[in-house]
Amino acid sequence: MGVKHIDYWDPNDQDFWEREGKRHARRNLWISVPALFLAFAVWQIWSVVAVNLNSVGFDFTASELFTLAALPGLTGATLRIFFTFLPGIVGGRNFTVISTALLLLPTIGIGFAVQNPDTSFATMAILAALCGIGGGNFSSSMANISPFFPKKEQGGALGINAGIGNLGVSAVQFLTPVVIGLGFIGAMTGSSQTIADGREVWIQNAAFVWVVPIVIVTIAAYFGMNNLPGTKRSFKEQSVIFKNKHTWIMTWLYTMCFGSFIGYAAAFPLLINSQFPELGMSSLAFLGPLIGALIRPVGGWISDKLGGAIVTFWDIVIMIAATIGVIFFIQINHFPGFLMMFLILFMTTGIANGSTFRMIPVIFPAKEAPAVLGFTAAIAAYGAFLIPNIFGWSIDTMGSSIFALVIFIVYYVISLVITWYYYARKNAEVKC
């Protein structure tokens, strides 16, 4: 089902592409984008809800709050492994409808749970885990969109889908402080809470505000998207990717950039509060994922022109420099410098997200690329779980986040060498 049943699909056939392929591809892309935007918003709800829980009567420890912010990353990454292969099994349009509708489970559940300070940590943890459905949707979305476009345009198309989708992270961090203060929404969703400074808030709005958009986009996907012919494959057919060493190399490299992006996004509000507690600047955390998401399509576009490997290589150089800068400004307790360096770091993760995803369709055959895109995205998403926990461990044991940042620098240096050796140097195994 969908707008029109498609019997033939070959986007690399220029006549077909201009005649009708481009029209179908763009329609599916522009429905996929808001679906992915909402998925990322739901995935990262806890990065901001966790910051507000204790102020409305909950009594969770710092470790428990970091765990709630990290759990969606763990389940999201795990679900991505399975979601990678489901569009090929049940159809891309079909799975977009199902996976978008499933976002209603955590949003409605959180909306009710946060209204009762006696809600147990276990219940909150289950709801946080369910937010991982949003994280899982990324792999299925990218695997679905890739076959719609010819190879020469896949970098840009995947960059738009992922980049605007990633904006959901920034949107939830920017909108939450606003919507929890809106009584006209709260009047429809439950009673208010009073925080320490005496302000009246409706913390349930942070979740309930996404319910209507999710319903609208689910309906749009049902009626407006298509299942492509020739793209359905069993898991066995798709699993050939695991025998190719470049699957694992690109998984390492995409974890380097997207794992950093989503992990830093999940940890940034709590990190600002822990390193500069006297300033109350966690409301600025949305700027990082905003910059990283907006620049991702640019990374894909530049890589279409210059090559993904060379863009990735020089981007990692800047990542390393920016991380060293973050450490420097933490040591001198200078928040503006810390924020500036972290924003540059977010920018570099976004560019590399686009450039590495441009490399994959070049390295792999057309039948393998969608599964590789999904699988690399699945493993990279564990960054959303690992990075907040590494920061939490570093702060608890060392009293600072600096040791965690040193670990990340080591990872980036190894990634730089891998990129140069396999893909960027003169006689590289695969020039891309």
N, C-alpha and C positions, 0 to 999 in steps of 0.2 A: 504493500500500500504506500501512499504518499501522494505528492502532487501529480506525479506521472510515473507509470511503471517504465523503467529503463531496460531495454533488451540488449543494447550494445553500448560498450564503453571503451574508448581508447583515446585518452586526452593527449597522447603524443602524436595522434593523427591531426595535423594542423587544420585540414578542412572540417573534420568533425568537431574539433575544439571551437572553431570560430562559428560554425553553424548552430550548434546547440550545446556542446559540452561546457563551454564557459558559463552559460546561463545557469545550468543545473549546479555546477560546482560552486558558483558564488552564492546561490540561494542556500545550499546546504552549509556553506561556511558561515554565513551570517545568521543562521539559526544555531549552529554549533557554538559560536562565540559567546552569546549570552548564557547558553546552557553551561559552558565551562566557567564563565564568570561566576555564576551562582554556585557552582561546585567548589570553586576556590574560596568563596565567601564562607560557605558552610564549613569547609575544612578548617578555616582559621578563626572561627568564632571564638574558640577557647583562648586564643592568644590575647584577646581583650577582655573576655568575660572573666577569666581567671584573675586578672588584675583588680576587678571590682568586687569579687565575691566577699572577701572579709569585711569590706566597708559596709556591706548591707546585712551583716549579722552572722556570716559563716565564720568558722574558726579553723581554717586549714593552715598547715605549716607551709613554709616557703618551698620545701621539697615537694609537698603534695600539689602546690600550685604549678610548679614547673612540670610535674608529671601530667597534670591535666592539660597543660599547653602542649606537651610532647606526645601524648597518647594518640591523637588523630594522625600524627605522622607515622606512627608504628602501624596502625591498622590501614591507613591510606596506602602506604608503600606495599603492604602485603596484598591488599585488594588489587592494586595495580598489576601485580603478577598475573592474576586471574583475568582481570578486565582487559588486559592486553589482547587476549586471544578470543574474547567473546564476540566482538563485532564480526570477526571472520567466521564464527560458528553460527550466530543467530541473525546477523545482518546489522550494519552500522546504524541505520535509522531505528531499527527495533530496539537496539540496546541503548541508544541515546534516550529514547522515551522512558525505558525502564529505570535507567540509572539516575535520570533527572528526577523522576517521581519519588525515588527512594530517599532523596534529600529531605523530604517532609518528615521522616522519622526522627532524626536528631533535632530539627528545628522546632517542631511541636513539643517534643519531649523536654528539651532544654527550657523552653518558654514556661512550662509548668514547674519544672524542678527548681529553678532559681528563685521562685517566689517563696519557698519554704526553707529557712535557714537550718532546719532539722534534717534536710535531705542528706543522706549518708554520702561519704566519700565514694563508696562502691557504686552507688547509683550514678553519681556524677562521672565516675570513671567510665561506666558503660556508655553513657551519653556522649562523652568525649570520644570514645572508641568508635561510636556510630558516625561521628563526623568524618571519619576516615573514608566513608563512601564518597564524599566530595573529592578527596585526594585520589581515590581509585579512578574516578571518571576521566582524569587527564589522559591516562594511557589509552583508554578506549576511544576518546575523542581524537587523539592524534593518529591512532591507527586507522580510524574511520576517515578522516579528512585527507590523509596523504594520497590515496589512490584517485581522488577526485581531480588532481592537478597534474599537468605535465612536469617532467623532471626539472625543467628550467625555471618553473615557477613555484616549486615546492618549498624552497627556503622562505620566500615571502609569505606564502599561504600558511605554512606551519607557524611562522613567526607571528602573524596576525592572530591566528587561533589561540596560540599559547600566550602571546603577549597581552592581548586584551583580556583573555581569560585570567591571567595572573593578576590583573588589576583588581580582581575580587578580593585578594589579600589586603591590598591597600584600602579598598572601599570599606571593608568591614572594620578596619582599624580607625578609619576616619569617621565613619557614620555612627559607630556604636556610642561614643560619648555624646553625640547629638540626639540620637533616637531614644536613649534611655531617659532623657529629660522631657520627652514629648508626652504630656498628659492625655492629649486627645487620642493617641494610640493606646496608651495605658488603660484608659477608661474601657476599652473593648477587650483588653487582654488580662486584666486582673488588678489587684490593689497595688499601691505604691510602697516603696521602702524609703526610709530616712537614713542618709549616710552621716558620717562623723561630723561634717561641717554644717549639718542641719538641712541640707538640700533634699528635696523630694525627687526620687527617681523611680523609673519603672524598668528594672534591669531585664525583665522578660522581653522587652521590645527588641533587644539585641538579637534574639532568635526569631520572634514572631514577624518582624519586619520583612523577612525573606519568604514567608509562606506564599503570599499572593503571586510574586514574581515567579516562583518555582512552578506554580500551577499553570500560569500563562505560558511559560516557555515549554513545559511538557506538552501542552496542547499544540503549540506551534510546531514542535518536533514531530508530533504524530501526523499532522496534516501537511507539513511542508518539506520534510526530508525524504530521502530516497535510500533504498538498499541498492548497491551497485552489483550488476551481474559480474560473475567471474572472480569475485573477491571472497567468497565463502570458502573457507578451508578448515579442515579438522585440526585439532591440536597437534596430531602427529605430523601433518604436513607443515605446520608452522614451526614445529620444534627443531627443524633442521638448523635454525639459527644458533643453537647452543653448541654446534660442532665447529663454528667459525670463531677463531680467536679474536677477530675484530669486534665481535659482539661484546666480548668481555672487556676489550680495551676501551671501546666507546662507552661502555657502562661506567667504567672508572672515570672517564673524562666528563661524562654528563653529571655524574654524582658530584664531581668537583665544582661544577657551576650551579646546577639546579639544586643539588643537595644543600649548597651554601645559601642560595637564594631563599628557599623555603624554610631552612633551619634558622637562619638569621631572622627571617620574618616572624617565626613563631616565638623566638627568644627576645627580640629587640625591646618590646615594652618592659618586660621584666628585667632585662639587662640594664636598661637606662635607670630604672628604679633602684637597682642594687648598686650600681657604680656611682650614681649621682642622686642619692636619696633626698637630699635637701632641696633639689631644684623642682621636682614634680613635673618633669618634662616628658613623661612617657606618652603624652598625647601627640608628640611629634613623630612617634614611631612609624606612622603610616607613610611618611615621606620615603623611607627606604624601599619598601616593596612597590610603591608608586613609580619611582624612578626605574627600578629593575624591570618592572613589567612594561612600562612605556618604551623602553629602549630595546626590548627583545626583538620586535620586528625589524628594527634598524640593524641588529646583528645578523639576522637572516638575510636582509637585503644587501648589506655590504658583502656578505659571504657569497651571495649569488654572483657578485661582480669580481671579487678579488680571490675567492677561495676560502672555504671554511677553516682549513688548517692554519693558514698564516694569520687570520684574524684571531683564532683561538690562542695561538702562541703568544702574540703580543698582548692580548688581553690578560693572559695569566701573569705576565710580567707586571702589569699594573695592579692586578689583584694582590700580588705579593707585597708590592710597595705600599698599597693602601692599608693592608693588614698590619704592616710594621708601623704605619702612621697611627692606627687605632691604638696600638700598644703604647706608643710614645705619649699620646695625649691622655691616656688613662693614668700613666705614671706621673704626669704633672697635673692631674686633676683638672683638665681644661675641657669643658663640655663642648663649646663651639667647634674646637678642633676635632674632638672625638666624633661629633655628629657629621662634620664635613668628610672625614676619612671614611666613616661607615657608609655615607651616601655614595661616595666614589666606589666603595666595595660593592654595594648593591648594583651600581651601574655596570660594573665589570661582570657580575654574575649574569645580568640580563643579556649583555652582548654575547657572552659565551654560550648562554642558553640557545640563542639563535644560531650562532656559528656552528656549534657541535651538531645541532639538529639538521643543519644544512649538509654537514659532512656525511651523515648516514645514508641518504638516498644516493649519494655518489659512490660510496664504498660498497653498498649491497645491491643485489638484483632487485627489480621492482617487486617481485613476489615475496621477498624476504624483508624489505625495508619497513613496512608497517609493523610487523612483529618486533623488529629490532627497536624501532622508535618506542613502542609500548613497553618493552622489557627494560630498556635502559632507563626510561622514565620511572618504572616501578622501583628499581633498586635505588635510584637517586633520591626518591621520596623518603627513604629512611633517614635522610638528613634532617627532616622535620622532627624526627624522634631523637636522633643522636645528638644533634647540636645543642638543643636546650638542655639535655641531660649532661653533656660534657661541660657546658657553662655552669650548670648547677653544681656539678662535682668540683670543678675548679674553684668556684667561689666558696663552697663549704670547706674544702680541704686546704686551699692556699690563701683564702681570703680575698681573691681577685680573679678576674676572668683572663688574666694575661697568659697563664699556662695553657688554657684552652686555645687561645689565638696562636700560640707557638705551634701547637699540634696541627692547626689548620694550615699554617705556613709550610710545614714539612710536606703536607699533602699536596699543596699547590706546586711546590718545587718538583716533586716527583711527576706531577701531571705535566709540567712544562717540558721535562725531559722526554716523557712518553710522546707528547704531541710532536716535538721536533723529530724524534727518531723514526716514528712510524708514518708520519703524514706531511711534515713541513720541510724537512731537509731536501737537498738536491736529489739524492738517490733514494728517497723514501720508498717504502714498500708500496704504499698507495698514496699518490699525490692527489689531494682533494682540496 
